Amino acid sequence: MKVTKEQYEYAQNRVEELLPLVSDEMSANHPMVIELVSMSDVVIAYEIENFPIEKPGIAELIEL
Protein backbone atom coordinates (compact mmCIF):
# COMPACT_ATOMS: atom_id res chain seq x y z
CA MET A 1 0.00 0.00 0.00
CA LYS A 2 1.47 3.36 -1.04
CA VAL A 3 0.62 6.03 1.54
CA THR A 4 1.15 9.77 1.06
CA LYS A 5 2.46 12.03 3.79
CA GLU A 6 -0.97 13.69 4.01
CA GLN A 7 -2.70 10.33 4.47
CA TYR A 8 -0.12 9.39 7.10
CA GLU A 9 -0.63 12.60 9.06
CA TYR A 10 -4.42 12.25 8.88
CA ALA A 11 -4.19 8.64 10.06
CA GLN A 12 -1.88 9.59 12.94
CA ASN A 13 -4.29 12.27 14.13
CA ARG A 14 -7.27 9.95 13.78
CA VAL A 15 -5.52 7.22 15.79
CA GLU A 16 -4.86 9.74 18.58
CA GLU A 17 -8.56 10.70 18.57
CA LEU A 18 -9.79 7.10 18.56
CA LEU A 19 -7.49 5.60 21.19
CA PRO A 20 -9.30 7.11 24.20
CA LEU A 21 -12.68 6.10 22.75
CA VAL A 22 -11.96 2.45 21.98
CA SER A 23 -11.91 -0.10 24.78
CA ASP A 24 -11.13 -3.81 25.07
CA GLU A 25 -14.80 -4.48 25.76
CA MET A 26 -15.83 -3.28 22.28
CA SER A 27 -16.60 -5.85 19.63
CA ALA A 28 -14.06 -6.26 16.82
CA ASN A 29 -16.95 -5.33 14.50
CA HIS A 30 -17.57 -1.98 16.16
CA PRO A 31 -17.11 0.86 13.62
CA MET A 32 -14.59 2.71 15.81
CA VAL A 33 -12.50 -0.44 16.29
CA ILE A 34 -12.50 -1.08 12.55
CA GLU A 35 -11.47 2.51 11.85
CA LEU A 36 -8.71 2.37 14.47
CA VAL A 37 -7.28 -0.78 12.93
CA SER A 38 -7.48 0.71 9.43
CA MET A 39 -5.81 3.96 10.46
CA SER A 40 -3.12 2.03 12.34
CA ASP A 41 -2.43 -0.01 9.21
CA VAL A 42 -1.95 3.23 7.23
CA VAL A 43 0.52 4.55 9.83
CA ILE A 44 2.46 1.28 9.87
CA ALA A 45 2.63 1.08 6.07
CA TYR A 46 3.99 4.63 5.81
CA GLU A 47 6.55 4.13 8.57
CA ILE A 48 7.84 0.86 7.12
CA GLU A 49 8.34 2.58 3.77
CA ASN A 50 9.79 5.87 5.03
CA PHE A 51 11.45 5.04 8.35
CA PRO A 52 12.93 1.54 7.93
CA ILE A 53 14.78 0.04 10.87
CA GLU A 54 18.00 -1.51 9.69
CA LYS A 55 19.32 -4.72 11.13
CA PRO A 56 22.22 -4.10 13.54
CA GLY A 57 25.72 -5.01 12.46
CA ILE A 58 28.00 -7.39 14.30
CA ALA A 59 29.72 -4.55 16.20
CA GLU A 60 26.38 -3.14 17.34
CA LEU A 61 25.23 -6.57 18.51
CA ILE A 62 28.42 -7.05 20.52
CA GLU A 63 27.85 -3.68 22.24
CA LEU A 64 24.43 -4.88 23.41
N, C-alpha and C positions, 0 to 999 in steps of 0.2 A: 504494500500500500504506500503510495507516494503522498506525503503530507506536506502542505505548505506551512510556512512560518505562521501565517495568520490562522490557519486551522489549529495549529499546535497551541498558540496562545489562547484561542477561544476555548479549546479543550481543557487546558490547564485551569483557566478561570472557572469553567463549568464544574470541573472536578472539585475545586475548592468550595464552590457553592453547594454541591451535592453531598459532600462527605458528612457534614453535621446533620443532614436530613435523613440519611440512609442508616438503618440499623440492622443488626444480625437477625432480628426477628422478622424482617420483611421477606416476603417470598421472592425467589429468584425471578419470578415473572412480573414483579412490580415494575411499573414504568420508570421509576427513579433508579432502581437497581440496574435495569437494562441500560439506561442512559449513562450511568456511572461506569459501567463496564465498557461501553462503547467509547466514551470519552477517554478512559484510561488506556484503551487499546490505541487510540490516536496518539496520545502522549508517548507511549512506549515505542510505537513505530517511528515517530519523529526522532526520538532520542537515540534509538539504535542506529538510525541512518546518519545523524548529525553529531552525535557525541559517543562514538564507539569507545569501548573500554578495551584496551590492548592487553594481551596476555603478558604477564611479567616475564622478564628474562631470567636467566640463571642467577645472575648477580643479585637481582631484586629478591628472588626467592630465598637466597642464602641469608640476606639481611633480615628476613622475617623470622 
